Amino acid sequence: MPAKYSHVKKRTTNPKKKAAATIQSGKDNNRHQKLPNHLDKTITNAMSAVSQLERAIAKIFLIRFEQDIARLFSTHIFCVALIHLPTFMMRCITVGGPSWVAYNADSEEIKDFFRSVVSMDLRQAGERVSTKSVLWSYTALREFALSNNVPVCRKRGLHSLRLLPHYDSLKVHMDSLDAMPHATFTKPPHLGALTEGLEALEEACELKYGEKSPLRSTPPPGWDHQWRMKVRTGYERLAQTLWRVTREFDVSGYGCVLREKLTTKWCDCGCSTDHLGEVCEKTVREDEEGSGVRSGKQREWDGRGSGVLGWETEEEEDIWDIDLDFGGSDSEEGDGFGSEMTIAQMMEIRFIKAEREKEFGNAAFRRGEYQRAVKHYKAAHSIEPELPHYQLNLAAAHLKLSDWLEAEEACTKALGQHRSIKGYYRRSKARRMLGKLDDAVQDLRAALKIQPSNSEALDELISILPPDDSSRLAPSSSSLATSSSSTSPAPRNAGSLYDHLHLPKLKQPKQLPFPRSSNDDRKIKVSSIPVSYEVPLMSAGKASTELKSKDLKTRTESFIFPSWEKYTVRLATG
């Protein structure tokens, strides 16, 4: 007998009673060995109904979550265009002149910089949106229950089984959400024009280069009477490029933690919804008591807006610009740095860990140790799953190893977050080796739709399609790539080749209301400034959770952390 039960006296068993109990038990087992068919079907049907209800609730929350990410991040991009683009444009003007941005707003250099920063911002979508989205969706679900006289407990919130009689109405709403267009990033119409940003930009140009400038007596070359038109046109085209780049990203690839809870980890028995109600009810009631009305009452199935200042007005708050000042998590991101960290700080640490693994992988890749590179790239993605470039690095290593299926899978995961040229091109190479020629051609066309000047994708597409007279009609793909830029017109027979490849025609540069200058042909380099972090040095054989902050040794390391604040703009060399 175990020591902790040694104080209990063992009671002797009466053999007669034991035998009688066994016999009686045997009789009962034989008597109730099988439930009646009608009872068994009733229980099965009931469980199936509960499962359908839970799946519908989870899907409603998931679709609304994607809509909320798209909606709130679109507000963020509008604020970026209003606040940060004028600064970015001013730096470009300093190097290239007043009309440089107007003629080069769609250049790959600018778009690549925008892609890197938008990707870094979107990785925060789960942490910044999930809490608000769940509260908004629960508020709407709760309002639906109250409008149908379904009781809601003050402490435990909404019990999902009470919604069973109203499943058909819930399904109608779910189907209506599912039939809506896929959530995308687009400018909220109520936020208006970028007037304030343009005024700030013109004022800065006037003070630095205009007649009011205290730094110079005469304006520099290019700053003629048309400079305001040049600056205004450049700003408008730059904002359009920002929105086009943002729409390359797919909202379905972000918010992985909540997405997993609403899909693979969502329980069909009803406990997930019940737990959600218990967590959210207190917050919703506090909002009601503070405002005097139920926040979902006036919005019916919408229920949004609570917690976002200036909702659907020109003063709407950008939640990406708010510090996430709640932390205290026990997650591994904070290991060795103390438990009282904000989520924003934990995300920085998570990014640093992932980048270190990526750098180890890059070093192994350069040495030709592709298996080791795969190991490090997988580790980087497991640490930071919402940055697509780790999967692109993984695909490159798998291509070197001739692991075609793995390379295709890695590219597909990356493209699920960002429709990138590298993702389509590398997946096309893997699919070509797998014999999926039609799919490879489709990927190459998608890559060339993003960047018509990509000579590698064009050469690959020409090599896959059956040969015909098009090779005699057209110049090499490298000359076609040059022709798609805004510096020169397309070659005479380029259209014939693009028709044969079923590619969209090369767009001629838009005619602007002012002449192009030699400065507008300059190549500009945009580089993120490395950020220094104190990285902990872990002792061998000692768990990070055992270390106290005073005993923790650190070293300074630099990482590229793309942002809208820390970058340089300079003339490209070579």
N, C-alpha and C positions, 0 to 999 in steps of 0.2 A: 504494500500500500504506500502511495506517495507520502512524503513527510508532512505536506500541508493538510492531509486528511487523516493523519494518525490519531487525532484526538477523538475521531468519530468511532463509536463502538459498532462492530459489525453485528447486525441482527441476524440470528439464525432463521432459516426459512423452513416453514412447515411443509414437509414433502407432500402431504395430502392436498393442502391448499394450492401448492405449486402445480400439481398434476391437474387439479380441477380447473385452475386458471388456464392451463395450457389447452385442456379439452374445450373449455368455453370459448377461448380465443380462436381455436380451430373452427368451431361452429360459426362464430361471427364472420371469420374470414371467408368461409364458404358461402355464407348467406349474403355478404356484401362484396363479393368478388368483382362484380361488374355493375356499373350504373345502368339504369334503364336508358334505352336509346334516346328518348325524347329529352331526358335530363342532360345527357352527354351533349346532344346537339345544341341545347339551350346555352350551356356554359361556353361551348365553342363559339357560337354566334355572338355571345356577349363579349368574349375576349376579342373577337375579330372587330366588333364595333368600337371597342375601346382603342384598339390598335389603329383603326382608320381615323378616329378622332385625334389621337396623338400625332399621327403623321401629318394630318391637315394643319394642326396648330404649329407644329415644327416648320412646315413648309411656308406657312404665312409669315412666321418670324424670320425665316431665312430670306424670302423675297424682299420683305420690308427692310431687312438689314442691308441688302445690296443697294436698294433704293436710297437708304440713308447715307451709305458711304458715298455714292455718286452725288447726292445732293449736297452734303456737307463739304466734300472735297472740291466740288465745283465752286462753292463759296470761297474756299481757300485759294483756288487758282485765280479767281477774280481779284482777290486781295493782293495776290502776288503781282498780277498785272498792274494793279493800281499803285502799289507801294514799292515793289522791288524792280519792276521793269524800267522805270525812269532812271534809276541808278545804273542798271546794266547798260542802258542805251547811252547814258552820259559817258560811261567809260569807253564804249565803242566809238562814240563821236570824237573823244579826245584823241584816239589813235587814227581813225579813218576819215574824219570830217563829217559835216552835217548830213550828207546824203548817203553815207556808206550803209547805214542800217536799212534804208529804203530799198537799196539794190541788193542787199545780202541777207535780209531777214530770214530767208528760207535756206540758208547755207547749212551744210552738214555740220560744220563746227558749232554753230549756234544750237542746232537741234540736238546734237549729242550732249551738249552741256545741259540743256533743258531736260533731256531724258534722264540724265544721272541724278538731277536734283528732284525731279518729280518721283522717280523711283524711291529715293530716300524718304520723301515725304509720305508716300503711299504705304510704306512698311509700318507706319504708325496707325493705319486705319483701324485695325482691330482694337487697339487699346483706347483710341480716342472716340470711336463711334459706338462700340458694342454696348457699353453701359447705357448710353442714351437711347439707342435703338431698342434694346430690350424693354426699357421702361416705357417708351412710347408705344410699342406693340402691346405690352401688357395692359397699359392704360386703355387702348382701343378694345382689346379683348374683354377687359373688365366692364367697359361701358356697354359692350354688346350684351354681356351677361345681365347687367342691371336693367337694361331696356327690355329684356325678356323675363324680368322678375326672377332671375336666378340669384339666390342669396350669396353674399360674399362675406366671409369671416373677417372680423377686424384684425385678428392676429395671424391667421394662417392664409388669408387671401382667398383666391378663387380655387375651388376644387373642380378638377377637370371633368369628373364623372357627372357633375350636375349639368354639363353642357351636352350630354349625349342626346337628349330630345331635340336639340337644335343643331345637330350635325349637318343637316341638309343646307341650312342657311350659312354655316361656316364654310361648307364646300363651295357654295356659290361664290362667296367672297374670295376663297382661295383660287378658284378657276378664273375669276376676273383679274386677279393679280398676275396669275400665270400667263394670261393672254396679253398682258401689257408688253410693249417693246422692252427689250433687254436694257437694264439700267446703264446709262452712259454718262460721260462727263460733258456737261454743256452749261453755258453761262445762264444763271438764274435771271429771268427777264426783269424781275422787280429791282435788280441791283443797278440798272441804268448804264450810262456810258462812263468812260474812263476820263471824264472831264478834269477831275482834280489831279490825276496823275499827269495829264498833258500840261496843265497850267504850271505845275511844279517843275516839269521838265523845261518848258519854255523860259520860265523865270531863271532857272539855273544856267541855261545857255546864254540868256541875255546878260547875266552878271559876269559870265566868264569870257564870252566871245563877242557880245553885242556892243552897241554904241555906249551903253551904260557901264561897260566893264572898266573898273579902276586899274586893271592890270596891263591894259594896252590902249594905245591911242587910236589905232586903226584895226579893224577886224582882220583876222588871218585869211589866207586864200580860201575860197569856197563859201565864205560867210557873206553872201550878197543879200539883196533884198528878198530872195526866195527862201532864206534859211528856215523860216517858220514852216513853210509848206513842206520842206524836206524833212524836218524833224517830226512834224505831225504825221506825214505819210509813213515814215520809218516806225514810229510808235504804233500806229494802227496795224501795220504788217507784222511787227514783232509780236503783238498780242494775238493775232491770228495764228502765227506759228506756234505759240505756246499752247493754244487750244488744240491744234492739230496733233501736236506731240502728246498731249494729255490723253487724247482719245485713242492713242495707240495702246493704252493700258486697259486691261479687262478687269472690271470690278469683281468678277467672280473668283479671281485669284487671290483675294486679300481678305483679311479677317479670319485666318485659318482656325484660330482657337475656338471662337464662337461657332464657326461653320461646322467644325467637327462635333461640338456639343449638340448641334441641331440636327445632325445626320447620324453618324455612326454611334455616338454616345447617348442619343435620345432614347429613353425607355418607353416602350409601347404600353406599359401597364398603367400609366397615369402619374407615376411618382415624379417625373421630370417637370410636368406642368405644375403639380402641387408644390414642388420645391421652389419653382420660379415665383409662384404666387406668394409663398411665405416670405421670400426675399424682397419682392417688389412692393408688397402691399403697404408696408410702413412708409416708404418714401412717397408713394402715390397719395396716401392719406395726408401726409404732412404738406404736400403741395396743395391739396384741396383746401385744407384748413388755412393755409397761408393766403391763398388767392380768393377763397370764399366760394369757388365754384369747382366742379369736377373738371379737370383739364381735358378730359376726353369728351365731355358733354357736348360742347359746341362743334367739335370736329368729327363726330361720329366715328367712322373707321380710320380717320387720319390720326388724331391723338398726338400729333407732333408739335414741336415748338417749345414745350416746357424745358427750361434749362438753357435755352439759347436766346441771349438778349437780342432784341430787335428783330425777332423772327419775321421773315417775309416783308421786311422794310429795307430802306437804303442803309440803315444802321445795323444790319444783321452781323452778328458776331462771328468771327473766324475762330473756330475751336482749335484749329491747329496752332494758333498763335497764343494759346493759353497754356501756362505751365501745368503739367500733370503733377500736382503736389500731393498725391495720395500714394503711399507706398507701404512699407512694412511687410513686404511679401517674403515668404520663406523660399522662394524659387531660387534656382541655382545661379541666376544672373547676378544676384547680389552677393555671392559667396566671396568672402574675403574682404568685402567692402563695407560691412556693417549692414544691419537689417533695416535701418531707417533711411531708405533711398526712395526718391521719386521714381515713377515709372519711366519718365524720360531718361533719368540717369541709368536705370537698368537696361534700357534699350541701347544706350551708348555702349555700355559694357558688353552687351550681347553682340553688337556690331564689331567691336574691337576683337572679341574672341573669334568671330567668324572670319574677319579679315586676316588674322594671324594664321588660321588654318589655310586660307586661300593663298597667302604668300608662301607657306610651306609647300602647297600643291604646285604653285607656279615654279618654284625652285626645282622641284622634282621633275616637272614637265620639261624644263629646259635641259635637265641632265638626261632626259630620255627614260626616266623611271616612271612610266605611265601608270602602273599599278599603284604605286605609292601616291601619285598625284590624284588618282581616283579616290583613294582613302581620305585624303585631306579635303578634297572638294565635297565629298559626301558629308564629312564632319562639319564643314562650313555651312552647308545647306541645312543640316539638322539643327544647328545653333540659330540660324537666321533664315527661316524658310520663306520669307516674303521678299527676298531680293533675288530676282531671276538670274542674275549673271553667274551665280555659283553653278546652276544647272547647265548654263552654256559652257562654262569651263569643264564641267564633268563630261559633257557631250564631246568636246574636243579631245579629251583624253581617251574616251571610248572609241572614237574614230581612229586614233593612232593604234589602238589595240585590236582593231577590226571587230569590235563588239557592236555590231550594227543595231541590234534590237535595243540594247541599253542606250546607245547614242540617240536613237529615235525617241525613246521614252523620256530621256532627259530634256531634249529639245521641246517635246510636247508639253512637259511641265512648265518650262520657261515661257513658252508661247501662251500658256494659259494665264499668265500674268502680263506679259508685254509682247506685243506682236513686233518682233525685232527682225532686222535683216539677218543678223547672225543666226538667230533661231531657225528661220526658214531655210537659210542656205545650208546649215549643218544638217538639218533634218532631211533636206533633199539629197545630200550625199549619202546619208545612211539608207534612205529609202531606195535610192538607185542601186545600191549594193544588195538590197533585199529583193530586188526585182520589181519594186512598186514604182514603175516608171511614170504612170499617170499621176500618182501622188507627188512624186519628185518634181514633175513639171508644174503642178499646181503650187507647190511651195516656192519654186523659183519665180513664178509669175507674181506671187504675193510679195516676195522680196523686192522685185523690180518695181512693183507698184509703190512701195515705200521709198525706194531710192533708184530711179531709172538710170542713174549714172554708175551703178555698181557693175564693174566690168567682170568680176569673178562670177557673179550670178548669171550674167548674160552669156559668158563663154560656156558655162555649165549647161545652160538651157539650149544653146546651139548644138552642143555635143550630144544631147539626148534626142532632140527631134530628128526625124528622118532627113537625110541630106537631099537637097534639091537645088534649084537654080539660085536660091537666096544667097548662097555663099559667093556667087559671082556678082550679085546685085549690090552688095553692101560692103562697106569698109570693115576693118576689124572692130571688135567690141570696145577696145581701148579708145579708139577715136570716137565711137559713139558715146562712150562715157563722158568724154570731154565735151561733146557737143551738147549734152543735156544741161550743162551749166549755163549761167546767165551771161557768160562772156562772149559767146559766139553762137551763130545759128547752127541748126542741125545739118549734117551732110545731105547731099542731094538725094541719095538712095536710102537714107536711114528709115524713112517711112515704109518703104517696101519690106525691109527686114522686120520691122516691128509689126507690120500687118501679118507676115508669115508666122511670127511667134505669138500672134494674138495678144499683143501687149498694147496698153493704151498709148496713144500718140504722144510724142514728146511735146510738152507745152512750151510755147514760145514765151520768153519773158514779157511781162506786162509792161506796156509803154507808160512811162511815168511823165508827169507834166513838167519835168525839168531835165536838163541834159546830164549825161553820165560823165563824170570826171575821171582823171587818171587815179585819183585817190580811192575811188570806188572799186578798183581792181586789186587793192591790197588784200593780202591774206592775214587774217587775225587769229590768234591762238587764245582760247579761254581755258584757264587752268584753275582748278580748285587749290586752295592753300592748305598744305598739310596741317593737321591739328595735333598737338602734343598731348598725350595722356600719361598718367602715372599707372603703370601696369604692375600688378602684384607679382612677386616672385614666390612661387609655392615651394615649400620645403619637401624634399623627397620623403615619401612614406608618411606624410602628415596630411590629414584631410583639411580642406579649406575651411570647413565649418568649425574646426578646432582652433583656428587662428583668431586672435584678437587684433583689433585695429592697431593697438600700440605696438604689437609684436610683428606686424606685417611690413615686410620690406618691398619696396617698389623700385621700378626703373622707368625712365621716360622713353616712350616710343612715339613715333609720328605715324599718323594714318591720314589717308585722303578721305575726308568726310564732306561730300558735295552738299553745298547749301547755297541759299540765296544771299548770304552775307559775305562769305570768305572765298574770294576768287580774284584772279587777276586777268586783265585783258591787255594783250601786247601784240606787236607785229610778229608774224611768224617768220622764222629764219629758214633759209634754204629753199 
